[in-house]
């Protein structure tokens, strides 16, 4: 018995890397998985791995950043398998470049694939669950988005990716508030794993060890996603979790850390005189990166 028995899940970008690992894990926990990837051959490969392990599912190569493609993906899950319970938004890629050199299409493509590619499937899944809820049917929809530590802390040479991932983190909380009354939870993970997209950045740091636990194995990410997708996590929503190896970090951002106040409109000179109160020991420089324990 798996924690996702009788559930139907969509995983986008599941042809390789983290998406493939998530699809395999969800299937191993009993879910029927719709494997989405623009690369039809890669999607089929993942589906073959699922079926050879005794699981069930179907393949899909719709463009999740396209409105019609996202709608078709959701409709396929319902038509092929009778229902939709889980949506894992994972699809994405990098087009890195320093801000003063970044090409217009590099900005547009990354925002489109990540941010629009997360919202569009969520929009049609949410409409499906809302319709079921209004019809009096029990609903327990799950959306798990994929963000990045770059989107939480900022990253150099990735303004497009940072903006997209920060947008997804904010959207996750907004959707969680909006869909709560329909029995839908929305959470996000920021995974650290060895993938085709990150190999060039990580290099030898993420190479598989000769012995012991492989912290960078993409399969490490799947169990957290499966838990968030399960009935046990029905009260977990609007959360962002960093997942790396055997660590899970609960993140909370944009909380007030200091305040200065007066009973009249500020002047620039007044603010400058009280800057030490505002920034304190933290200092006015760049915020620290949140890596580590």
WOCORMO-V967678 format. One record per residue. N is the residue number from 1. RES is the residue in three letters. PHI is phi in degrees with one decimal (999 if undefined). NEAR is the number of other C-alpha atoms within 8 Angstrom. Layout:
N,RES,PHI,NEAR
N,RES,PHI,NEAR
//
This chain:
1,UNK,999,5
2,UNK,-103.9,7
3,UNK,-73.6,10
4,UNK,-121.1,12
5,UNK,-54.7,9
6,UNK,74.8,7
7,UNK,-89.3,11
8,UNK,-118.6,14
9,UNK,-123.7,15
10,UNK,-108.3,14
11,UNK,-124.5,16
12,UNK,-88.2,13
13,UNK,62.5,15
14,UNK,-94.3,20
15,UNK,-74.9,17
16,UNK,-162.1,11
17,UNK,59.7,11
18,UNK,-62.5,14
19,UNK,-59.9,14
20,UNK,-63.0,12
21,UNK,-61.3,14
22,UNK,-63.8,16
23,UNK,-61.5,15
24,UNK,-65.1,12
25,UNK,-67.4,12
26,UNK,-60.6,17
27,UNK,-63.1,13
28,UNK,-61.7,9
29,UNK,-91.8,12
30,UNK,105.4,14
31,UNK,-78.0,15
32,UNK,-84.7,14
33,UNK,-118.2,14
34,UNK,-88.8,13
35,UNK,-91.7,19
36,UNK,-103.7,16
37,UNK,-163.0,16
38,UNK,-58.9,10
39,UNK,-81.2,8
40,UNK,-60.9,11
41,UNK,-65.0,7
42,UNK,-66.3,11
43,UNK,-62.2,18
44,UNK,-64.7,11
45,UNK,-61.7,9
46,UNK,-62.3,15
47,UNK,-61.6,12
48,UNK,-61.6,8
49,UNK,-61.3,9
50,UNK,-64.0,14
51,UNK,-69.5,10
52,UNK,-66.3,7
53,UNK,-88.7,6
54,UNK,96.4,6
55,UNK,-90.5,12
56,UNK,-134.4,10
57,UNK,170.2,11
58,UNK,-152.0,9
59,UNK,-105.8,11
60,UNK,-149.5,12
61,UNK,-121.7,10
62,UNK,-66.6,11
63,UNK,-81.4,9
64,UNK,-72.8,14
65,UNK,-87.9,14
66,UNK,-97.6,9
67,UNK,-55.7,8
68,UNK,-67.0,6
69,UNK,-64.3,11
70,UNK,-64.4,15
71,UNK,-64.3,11
72,UNK,-63.7,9
73,UNK,-62.0,13
74,UNK,-64.6,13
75,UNK,-64.6,8
76,UNK,-63.6,8
77,UNK,-57.9,15
78,UNK,-70.9,10
79,UNK,-69.0,8
80,UNK,-75.5,7
81,UNK,-127.0,9
82,UNK,87.4,7
83,UNK,-167.7,8
84,UNK,-140.8,15
85,UNK,-118.4,10
86,UNK,-136.2,13
87,UNK,-125.3,14
88,UNK,-107.5,12
89,UNK,-90.3,14
90,UNK,-130.4,13
91,UNK,-57.4,13
92,UNK,175.4,9
93,UNK,-154.1,8
94,UNK,-111.7,7
95,UNK,-139.4,10
96,UNK,-72.2,11
97,UNK,176.0,9
98,UNK,-64.1,10
99,UNK,-55.9,8
100,UNK,-81.0,4
101,UNK,-125.4,6
102,UNK,-63.3,10
103,UNK,-77.8,6
104,UNK,-58.7,6
105,UNK,-68.7,6
106,UNK,-66.6,11
107,UNK,-64.7,11
108,UNK,-62.0,9
109,UNK,-65.9,8
110,UNK,-69.4,16
111,UNK,-60.9,13
112,UNK,-64.7,10
113,UNK,-68.2,14
114,UNK,-79.4,16
115,UNK,-74.2,13
116,UNK,-65.8,10
117,UNK,-69.2,15
118,UNK,-87.5,16
119,UNK,-71.8,8
120,UNK,-58.0,14
121,UNK,-62.7,16
122,UNK,-62.5,10
123,UNK,-60.0,8
124,UNK,-79.0,11
125,UNK,-64.7,11
126,UNK,-62.6,10
127,UNK,-62.3,8
128,UNK,-63.3,8
129,UNK,-68.2,12
130,UNK,-63.8,9
131,UNK,-61.9,8
132,UNK,-63.8,11
133,UNK,-63.5,12
134,UNK,-68.1,7
135,UNK,-83.8,6
136,UNK,87.5,6
137,UNK,-84.2,7
138,UNK,-68.0,7
139,UNK,-125.9,10
140,UNK,-148.1,11
141,UNK,-69.0,11
142,UNK,-132.0,12
143,UNK,-117.9,14
144,UNK,-120.1,15
145,UNK,-93.4,14
146,UNK,-118.9,13
147,UNK,-109.4,13
148,UNK,-155.6,11
149,UNK,-62.8,9
150,UNK,-61.8,10
151,UNK,-75.7,16
152,UNK,-88.7,11
153,UNK,-116.3,10
154,UNK,90.3,8
155,UNK,-140.1,9
156,UNK,-84.5,6
157,UNK,74.6,8
158,UNK,-141.3,12
159,UNK,-56.7,12
160,UNK,-67.1,13
161,UNK,-67.7,15
162,UNK,-60.1,14
163,UNK,-62.7,10
164,UNK,-64.9,13
165,UNK,-71.4,16
166,UNK,-64.1,11
167,UNK,-62.9,10
168,UNK,-65.7,14
169,UNK,-61.1,13
170,UNK,-65.8,8
171,UNK,-62.4,8
172,UNK,-56.7,14
173,UNK,-68.2,13
174,UNK,-62.3,9
175,UNK,-66.3,10
176,UNK,-60.5,14
177,UNK,-65.1,8
178,UNK,-68.4,7
179,UNK,-99.8,11
180,UNK,-55.2,9
181,UNK,-69.9,6
182,UNK,-102.9,10
183,UNK,78.2,11
184,UNK,-109.4,15
185,UNK,-105.3,16
186,UNK,-135.0,15
187,UNK,-134.2,16
188,UNK,-139.6,14
189,UNK,-118.7,14
190,UNK,-113.8,12
191,UNK,-86.5,11
192,UNK,-110.9,9
193,UNK,-159.6,14
194,UNK,-84.1,13
195,UNK,-138.1,9
196,UNK,-59.2,7
197,UNK,-72.6,7
198,UNK,-105.8,9
199,UNK,-56.2,10
200,UNK,-65.8,7
201,UNK,-80.8,5
202,UNK,-78.9,9
203,UNK,58.2,8
204,UNK,-66.3,5
205,UNK,-56.9,5
206,UNK,-105.1,10
207,UNK,-65.3,8
208,UNK,-60.8,7
209,UNK,-73.7,7
210,UNK,-68.9,4
211,UNK,-139.7,4
212,UNK,87.3,5
213,UNK,-73.2,5
214,UNK,-90.5,8
215,UNK,-62.0,9
216,UNK,-95.0,13
217,UNK,-65.2,10
218,UNK,-57.4,12
219,UNK,-64.3,10
220,UNK,-65.5,12
221,UNK,-80.0,15
222,UNK,-57.0,15
223,UNK,-60.5,11
224,UNK,-65.3,8
225,UNK,-63.5,12
226,UNK,-62.1,14
227,UNK,-63.7,10
228,UNK,-61.6,13
229,UNK,-83.5,12
230,UNK,-85.3,10
231,UNK,-65.1,7
232,UNK,-63.5,7
233,UNK,-100.8,9
234,UNK,-63.0,10
235,UNK,-100.0,6
236,UNK,-104.7,9
237,UNK,-155.0,10
238,UNK,73.0,14
239,UNK,-106.0,13
240,UNK,-123.6,12
241,UNK,-121.1,11
242,UNK,-84.0,14
243,UNK,-123.3,14
244,UNK,-149.8,13
245,UNK,57.5,11
246,UNK,-99.0,7
247,UNK,-112.4,7
248,UNK,-130.2,8
249,UNK,-107.6,7
250,UNK,-84.6,8
251,UNK,-106.8,8
252,UNK,-144.8,7
253,UNK,-120.2,5
254,UNK,54.6,4
255,UNK,-97.4,5
256,UNK,-66.8,5
257,UNK,-109.1,4
258,UNK,-164.2,7
259,UNK,-154.5,7
260,UNK,-125.7,7
261,UNK,-148.8,4
262,UNK,-150.7,6
263,UNK,-93.5,4
264,UNK,-146.6,4
265,UNK,-60.5,5
266,UNK,-74.0,7
267,UNK,-110.6,6
268,UNK,-59.6,6
269,UNK,-66.1,6
270,UNK,-65.1,8
271,UNK,-61.6,9
272,UNK,-63.0,7
273,UNK,-66.1,7
274,UNK,-110.7,9
275,UNK,-60.5,9
276,UNK,-64.3,8
277,UNK,-68.0,9
278,UNK,-73.6,9
279,UNK,-95.8,10
280,UNK,53.5,8
281,UNK,-68.6,4
282,UNK,-60.6,5
283,UNK,81.1,7
284,UNK,-89.5,5
285,UNK,-79.1,4
286,UNK,-57.6,4
287,UNK,-63.8,5
288,UNK,-72.0,5
289,UNK,-72.7,5
290,UNK,-95.4,5
291,UNK,-72.3,4
292,UNK,95.4,3
293,UNK,-81.5,2
//
